[in-house]
């Protein structure tokens, strides 16, 4: 038995290292530059520096163990990103081994545990967490999370104070690395209900100290740093919930068919529960919850893995708002659940149709090989900022800055987009992104032309409508701007910038009442946004001039 587990562990280590070896060639990208490469806080482990290391927020988040781990990296690797990448990769390998160990501890056959752990390790949605150094928080917090859960499984069988102390300490370490691991107590309860089919008083009591610790650290994250006061997308919790509901089926689709992955996903804000996408997604989520509950009631352990997916994904659905509505890295822990369910589905099919049994190892091997090849192909996306930008800019419309800012010419980006357009001139996103760059570089006439073409090709894309409306504003074409921005507000009613820019267009047209209405909508969505005072002041000045004109005329 031990020899078999050792062999399985060796396979996991080797396959995972091979799949991600290319990540070692990655440079500093995106947040890495400011948060790590240029961060003076990481450059000393001297006792005098430990206090700032352990008390300084990482952006809006309190994650001192992530910062400490990077400071340790700096001690060994200085400014060479290769070492940091290597640590991320080794942590991911360790997590894959822990996934295998957890499944084996829960009674899964060794081959099933191996297959699931391998697919989890080399699934291409994991590349973002492994190949992006800033996602140290993801791989390190998951290490603590899985260790804590394994300790809890032991504690549930044989309650010992030292085992529970280990659970508590590991949970605190997970929280101090990334707060989304706060769901561990919920997973503990789900384990008892949907795996052991019981819930004892001591099971509930065991969660209380963890819940208290989680509440304290959640409060620190939310209130200890004013930069964490992000507003809900679309201005309300309900818009955010409706919008987030639509990403759950998209995540499941990426698990089953990991193609079209992106560093940036366009997620339109949703104004009504009765929009087809929202209604279908909400019903699907409710169906998953109901299925998990029914399975647990009838002692079907598949319910545990459905709950695993939903519970571990929940913190990443913007219940507490943060900028990204969807990202591959948010699937790092949740991915285990659907993969186990897929393995069980194949096993069930083999039991019901025995002639399929010989094909199961081939199916599992094909899944591992296919995911590994996709991962090898995706890893270079994270080698540098240009490739990272190209990853999404070739397929997804991005929203330009609110104003031209005479950006430095982006020659490489423009060449890439034009090359892509030479192969596919009917792509709305490609024309949009060329137009957005032209707008930001203050080439307004060119921006209007490209964005107009994009709008003709993709009239239902709210990002394109917003960009074109802005370009018309700066081209001093307020009628066209108002018409296009009205479309943008219809396509995405909770869009703050669509309403704000529409107010600007109406103001240029001298239509104060409609400008006031559009500005009111914008304020309802983001009441504290810094653009509002200037537009409000301009509107009030216009209204005063109109009032004086009426008084003079009378």
C-alpha positions in Angstrom: 0.0 0.0 0.0 2.7 2.5 1.0 4.7 1.6 -2.1 1.7 2.3 -4.3 1.0 5.6 -2.7 4.7 6.5 -3.0 4.6 5.7 -6.7 1.4 7.7 -7.2 3.1 10.7 -5.4 6.1 10.4 -7.6 3.9 10.5 -10.7 2.1 13.6 -9.5 5.4 15.4 -8.8 7.0 14.5 -12.1 3.9 15.3 -14.3 3.2 18.6 -12.5 6.8 19.7 -12.7 7.0 18.9 -16.4 3.7 20.7 -17.2 4.8 23.9 -15.4 8.6 24.0 -16.1 8.1 26.8 -18.6 6.8 29.1 -15.8 10.4 29.3 -14.5 11.2 31.5 -17.5 8.5 34.1 -16.6 9.3 37.7 -15.8 7.7 40.1 -13.4 4.2 40.8 -14.7 1.2 42.9 -13.8 1.1 43.4 -10.0 4.4 41.7 -9.5 6.4 44.8 -10.4 5.1 47.1 -7.7 4.0 44.6 -5.1 7.2 42.5 -5.2 10.1 43.5 -7.4 10.0 47.2 -6.4 8.7 46.7 -2.8 11.3 47.8 -0.3 9.4 46.1 2.5 10.5 42.7 1.2 14.2 43.4 1.2 15.0 42.6 4.8 14.2 39.9 7.4 16.0 41.9 10.1 14.1 41.9 13.4 13.4 45.6 13.0 11.6 44.9 9.7 9.4 42.1 11.0 6.9 44.4 12.5 6.2 46.3 9.2 6.3 42.9 7.4 3.5 41.5 9.6 1.4 44.6 9.9 1.4 46.2 6.4 -1.5 45.5 4.1 -0.9 44.1 0.7 -3.1 46.5 -1.3 -6.5 46.3 0.4 -5.8 42.9 2.0 -4.1 41.8 5.2 -2.1 38.8 4.2 1.2 38.9 6.2 2.2 35.3 5.6 2.2 35.9 1.9 4.3 39.0 2.4 6.7 37.1 4.7 7.0 34.2 2.2 8.0 36.7 -0.5 10.5 38.4 1.8 12.1 35.0 2.5 12.3 34.5 -1.3 14.0 37.8 -1.7 16.6 36.7 0.9 17.5 33.8 -1.4 16.7 35.0 -4.9 17.1 38.8 -4.7 15.4 40.3 -7.8 15.5 37.1 -10.0 11.9 36.0 -10.6 13.0 32.5 -11.4 13.3 31.6 -7.7 9.9 33.0 -6.9 8.3 31.0 -9.7 10.0 27.9 -8.4 8.5 28.4 -5.0 5.1 28.9 -6.5 5.5 25.7 -8.5 6.7 23.7 -5.5 3.8 24.9 -3.4 1.4 23.8 -6.2 3.1 20.4 -6.3 2.6 20.1 -2.6 -1.0 21.0 -2.9 -1.5 18.4 -5.6 -0.1 15.8 -3.2 -2.4 17.0 -0.5 -5.4 16.7 -2.8 -4.3 13.1 -3.4 -3.9 12.5 0.3 -7.3 14.0 1.1 -9.0 11.8 -1.4 -7.2 8.7 -0.2 -8.0 9.6 3.4 -11.7 9.9 2.4 -11.5 6.3 1.0 -11.1 6.9 -2.7 -9.4 4.1 -4.6 -5.7 5.0 -5.2 -6.2 5.2 -9.0 -9.2 7.5 -8.7 -7.3 9.7 -6.2 -4.3 9.8 -8.6 -6.4 10.7 -11.6 -8.2 13.5 -9.9 -5.1 14.9 -8.3 -3.3 14.8 -11.6 -6.0 16.5 -13.6 -6.4 19.1 -10.7 -2.6 19.8 -10.9 -2.3 20.2 -14.6 -5.7 21.7 -15.4 -5.1 24.8 -17.4 -7.2 27.0 -15.2 -4.5 26.5 -12.5 -1.8 28.2 -14.7 -2.8 31.7 -13.4 -2.2 30.7 -9.8 1.1 29.0 -10.5 2.7 31.1 -13.1 1.8 34.5 -11.7 4.1 35.2 -8.7 1.5 37.6 -7.1 -0.8 34.5 -6.7 1.5 33.2 -4.0 -1.4 33.9 -1.7 -3.5 31.3 -3.6 -1.0 28.5 -3.6 0.2 29.1 0.0 -3.2 29.6 1.5 -4.4 26.4 -0.1 -1.5 24.5 1.4 -2.7 25.6 4.9 -6.3 25.0 4.0 -5.8 21.5 2.9 -3.6 20.7 5.8 -6.2 22.1 8.2 -8.9 20.0 6.5 -6.9 16.8 6.7 -6.2 17.5 10.4 -9.9 18.1 10.9 -10.8 14.7 9.3 -8.5 13.1 11.8 -10.0 15.1 14.6 -13.5 14.1 13.6 -12.6 10.4 13.9 -10.4 10.7 17.0 -10.9 14.0 18.9 -7.7 15.1 20.6 -6.8 18.6 21.8 -3.5 18.6 20.0 -5.2 17.7 16.7 -7.7 20.4 17.2 -4.9 22.9 18.1 -3.3 21.9 14.8 -6.5 22.6 12.9 -6.8 26.0 14.5 -3.2 27.0 13.9 -3.3 25.9 10.3 -6.6 27.7 9.8 -5.1 30.9 11.2 -2.2 30.5 8.8 -4.6 30.1 5.9 -6.5 33.2 6.9 -3.3 35.2 7.2 -2.4 34.2 3.7 -5.7 34.8 2.0 -9.1 35.5 3.6 -11.2 33.4 1.2 -10.1 30.3 3.2 -12.6 31.6 5.8 -15.0 28.9 4.5 -13.1 26.1 6.3 -15.7 25.9 9.1 -18.5 25.6 6.5 -16.6 22.7 4.8 -16.2 21.0 8.2 -20.0 21.1 8.7 -20.6 20.0 5.1 -18.2 17.1 5.7 -20.1 16.0 8.8 -23.5 16.4 7.1 -22.8 15.2 3.6 -20.0 12.8 4.0 -20.4 11.3 7.5 -24.2 11.9 7.5 -24.3 13.2 11.0 -24.0 16.4 13.0 -23.0 16.1 16.6 -23.0 18.9 19.1 -19.2 18.7 19.3 -19.0 19.1 15.5 -20.8 22.4 15.8 -18.7 23.5 18.8 -15.5 22.7 17.0 -16.3 25.4 14.4 -17.0 28.2 17.0 -13.3 29.2 17.7 -12.6 29.1 14.0 -15.7 31.2 13.2 -14.6 33.7 15.8 -11.0 33.9 14.4 -12.4 34.2 10.9 -14.7 37.0 12.0 -11.8 38.9 13.5 -9.6 38.6 10.5 -12.4 39.4 8.1 -13.1 42.6 10.1 -9.4 43.5 9.9 -9.5 43.0 6.1 -12.7 45.0 5.7 -12.1 47.8 8.1 -8.4 47.9 8.8 -7.6 49.5 5.5 -9.7 52.2 3.9 -8.7 51.1 0.4 -10.9 48.0 0.9 -14.1 50.0 0.6 -14.8 48.9 -2.9 -18.4 49.5 -4.0 -20.5 46.8 -5.4 -20.5 46.3 -9.1 -23.4 48.2 -10.6 -23.9 50.1 -7.3 -25.7 47.4 -5.3 -25.4 43.9 -3.8 -28.3 42.8 -6.0 -26.7 43.8 -9.2 -23.5 42.1 -8.1 -25.4 38.9 -7.1 -27.3 38.8 -10.4 -24.1 39.3 -12.3 -22.0 36.8 -10.3 -24.7 34.2 -10.8 -23.9 34.1 -14.5 -20.2 33.3 -13.9 -21.0 30.0 -12.1 -22.1 28.1 -15.2 -19.2 29.7 -17.1 -16.8 28.3 -14.4 -18.3 24.8 -14.8 -17.9 25.1 -18.6 -14.2 25.9 -18.1 -13.7 22.9 -15.8 -15.2 20.6 -18.4 -13.8 22.3 -21.5 -10.8 24.5 -20.6 -10.7 26.4 -23.9 -10.9 30.1 -24.4 -9.2 30.8 -21.1 -8.3 34.5 -20.5 -6.6 36.7 -18.0 -9.6 39.1 -18.4 -13.2 38.0 -18.8 -15.9 40.4 -19.9 -18.8 40.0 -17.5 -21.8 42.3 -18.3 -23.6 43.7 -15.4 -27.1 42.4 -15.0 -30.1 44.6 -14.3 -32.9 42.1 -13.8 -33.4 38.6 -12.3 -35.5 37.8 -15.4 -32.8 38.3 -17.9 -32.4 34.9 -19.6 -28.8 34.4 -18.6 -29.5 35.4 -15.0 -32.6 33.3 -14.7 -31.0 30.2 -16.2 -27.9 30.6 -14.0 -29.9 31.2 -10.8 -32.0 28.1 -11.5 -28.9 26.1 -12.2 -27.4 27.2 -8.9 -30.6 26.4 -7.0 -30.7 23.0 -8.7 -27.1 22.3 -7.6 -27.9 23.2 -4.0 -31.1 21.1 -4.1 -29.3 18.1 -5.6 -26.6 18.3 -3.0 -29.1 18.5 -0.2 -31.1 15.6 -1.5 -28.0 13.5 -2.1 -26.9 14.2 1.5 -30.3 13.3 2.8 -30.2 10.0 1.0 -26.6 9.4 2.0 -25.1 10.1 -1.4 -21.6 11.4 -1.0 -21.7 13.3 -4.3 -23.5 16.0 -2.4 -20.4 16.7 -0.4 -18.5 17.5 -3.6 -21.3 19.7 -5.0 -21.2 21.7 -1.7 -17.4 21.8 -1.9 -17.6 23.5 -5.2 -20.3 26.0 -4.2 -18.9 26.8 -0.7 -15.3 27.3 -1.7 -16.3 29.4 -4.7 -18.7 31.6 -2.7 -16.1 34.0 -1.4 -15.0 34.7 -5.0 -18.4 35.7 -6.1 -18.1 39.3 -4.9 -20.3 38.9 -1.8 -17.7 41.3 -0.5 -16.9 43.4 -3.5 -13.5 43.4 -5.3 -12.6 44.4 -8.8 -12.6 41.2 -10.8 -15.9 39.4 -11.4 -14.4 36.3 -12.9 -10.9 34.9 -13.0 -9.2 31.5 -13.5 -7.5 31.7 -10.2 -10.8 31.7 -8.3 -11.2 28.0 -9.3 -8.0 26.9 -7.6 -9.7 25.2 -4.6 -13.2 24.7 -6.0 -11.9 22.7 -8.9 -11.5 19.6 -6.8 -15.3 19.1 -6.4 -16.3 18.9 -10.1 -13.3 16.7 -10.9 -14.3 14.1 -8.3 -17.8 14.2 -9.6 -16.6 13.6 -13.1 -14.5 10.7 -12.0 -17.5 9.2 -10.1 -19.7 9.7 -13.2 -17.2 7.7 -15.3 -17.0 4.9 -12.7 -20.8 4.7 -12.6 -20.9 4.4 -16.3 -18.4 1.6 -16.2 -20.4 -0.3 -13.6 -23.6 0.0 -15.6 -21.9 -0.8 -18.9 -19.1 -3.3 -18.0 -17.7 -3.3 -21.5 -16.6 0.4 -20.9 -14.4 -0.6 -18.0 -11.3 -1.3 -20.0 -11.6 2.2 -21.6 -11.6 4.0 -18.2 -7.8 4.2 -17.8 -7.6 5.5 -21.4 -10.1 8.2 -20.7 -8.3 9.2 -17.5 -5.0 9.2 -19.3 -6.4 11.3 -22.1 -7.8 13.8 -19.6 -4.5 14.2 -17.9 -2.5 14.4 -21.1 -5.0 16.8 -22.7 -5.0 19.1 -19.7 -1.2 18.9 -19.4 -0.7 19.9 -23.1 -3.1 22.8 -22.7 -1.2 23.9 -19.6 2.1 23.7 -21.4 0.6 25.9 -24.1 -0.9 28.4 -21.7 2.1 28.9 -19.4 4.0 31.2 -21.8 1.0 33.6 -21.6 2.4 34.6 -18.2 6.0 35.1 -19.3 5.7 38.9 -19.8 3.1 41.7 -19.8 2.8 41.9 -23.6 1.8 38.3 -23.9 -0.5 38.6 -20.9 -2.2 41.6 -22.6 -2.4 39.8 -26.0 -4.1 36.8 -24.2 -7.3 38.7 -23.8 -7.0 41.7 -26.2 -7.3 39.4 -29.2 -10.7 38.2 -28.1 -12.3 40.5 -25.6 -13.4 44.1 -25.9 -11.9 46.3 -23.2 -13.2 49.6 -22.0 -10.9 52.6 -22.7 -9.9 55.2 -20.1 -12.5 57.9 -19.5 -10.4 60.5 -21.2 -7.5 60.6 -23.7 -4.3 61.0 -21.9 -1.7 61.2 -24.7 -0.4 57.7 -23.9 2.9 56.6 -25.3 2.5 54.9 -28.7 1.8 51.2 -28.2 3.5 50.1 -31.4 3.7 46.4 -30.6 0.1 46.2 -29.4 -1.2 48.0 -32.6 0.9 45.7 -34.8 -0.5 42.7 -33.1 -4.1 43.8 -33.4 -3.7 44.8 -37.1 -2.1 41.5 -37.9 -5.1 39.8 -36.3 -7.5 42.0 -38.2 -5.7 41.0 -41.5 -6.9 37.5 -40.7 -10.3 38.3 -39.3 -11.6 41.8 -40.3 -15.1 41.0 -39.0 -14.0 40.9 -35.3 -15.7 43.6 -33.3 -13.4 43.2 -30.3 -10.3 43.7 -32.4 -11.6 46.9 -34.0 -12.7 48.0 -30.5 -9.3 47.5 -29.0 -7.6 49.3 -31.8 -10.0 52.2 -31.4 -9.6 52.3 -27.6 -5.8 52.6 -28.0 -6.3 55.4 -30.6 -8.6 57.1 -28.1 -6.2 56.9 -25.3 -3.4 58.2 -27.5 -5.6 61.2 -28.5 -6.1 60.1 -32.1 -9.8 60.8 -31.9 -10.7 60.6 -35.6 -9.1 57.2 -35.9 -10.8 56.1 -32.7 -14.2 57.1 -34.1 -13.6 55.2 -37.3 -12.3 52.0 -35.6 -15.0 52.0 -32.9 -17.7 52.8 -35.4 -16.6 49.7 -37.4 -16.6 47.6 -34.1 -20.1 48.9 -33.3 -21.4 47.9 -36.7 -20.0 44.4 -36.2 -21.0 43.9 -32.6 -23.9 46.2 -31.8 -24.8 44.2 -28.6 -21.4 44.7 -26.9 -21.8 47.3 -24.2 -18.1 48.0 -24.0 -18.0 48.9 -27.6 -21.0 51.2 -27.3 -19.5 52.9 -24.3 -16.1 53.4 -26.1 -17.8 54.8 -29.2 -19.9 57.2 -27.2 -16.8 58.5 -25.5 -15.0 59.0 -28.8 -18.0 60.9 -30.2 -17.9 63.1 -27.1 -14.3 64.1 -27.7 -14.9 64.4 -31.4 -17.5 67.1 -30.5 -20.4 65.1 -31.9 -22.8 65.2 -29.0 -25.8 64.0 -31.0 -24.0 60.8 -32.0 -22.6 60.5 -28.5 -26.0 60.7 -26.9 -27.5 58.2 -29.3 -24.7 55.7 -28.8 -24.5 56.1 -25.0 -28.3 55.6 -24.8 -27.7 52.3 -26.5 -24.9 51.6 -23.9 -27.2 52.2 -21.0 -29.8 49.9 -22.6 -27.3 47.2 -23.1 -25.9 47.4 -19.6 -28.2 49.5 -17.4 -26.0 49.3 -14.2 -23.0 50.8 -16.1 -21.9 53.9 -14.1 -19.7 55.3 -16.9 -22.4 54.9 -19.6 -24.8 57.0 -17.5 -22.1 59.5 -16.6 -20.9 60.0 -20.2 -24.5 60.2 -21.3 -25.0 63.1 -18.8 -21.9 64.8 -20.4 -23.4 64.3 -23.9 -26.8 65.8 -22.9 -25.0 68.7 -21.3 -23.2 69.4 -24.5 -26.6 69.3 -26.3 -28.0 71.8 -23.7 -30.5 69.3 -22.4 -30.2 69.9 -18.7 -33.2 67.8 -17.6 -32.0 64.7 -19.3 -28.4 65.4 -18.2 -29.7 65.6 -14.6 -31.6 62.3 -15.0 -28.5 60.5 -16.4 -26.3 62.0 -13.7 -28.8 60.8 -11.0 -28.5 57.3 -12.4 -24.7 57.4 -12.3 -24.8 58.7 -8.7 -27.2 55.9 -7.6 -24.7 53.4 -9.0 -21.5 54.9 -7.5 -22.4 57.8 -5.1 -18.8 58.4 -4.0 -17.0 58.2 -7.4 -14.5 61.1 -8.0 -15.8 62.0 -11.5 -19.2 63.0 -10.1 -18.4 66.4 -8.6 -16.9 67.9 -11.8 -19.9 66.8 -14.0 -22.3 67.9 -11.3 -20.6 71.3 -11.0 -20.7 71.7 -14.8 -24.4 70.9 -14.9 -25.3 73.2 -12.1 -23.3 76.0 -13.7 -25.3 75.4 -17.0 -28.6 75.4 -15.1 -27.7 78.7 -13.4 -26.9 80.3 -16.8 -30.2 79.0 -18.1 -32.0 80.4 -15.1 -30.3 83.8 -15.5 -31.2 83.8 -19.2 -34.8 83.1 -18.4 -34.9 85.9 -15.8 -33.2 88.3 -18.2 -35.6 87.4 -20.9 -38.6 87.9 -18.7 
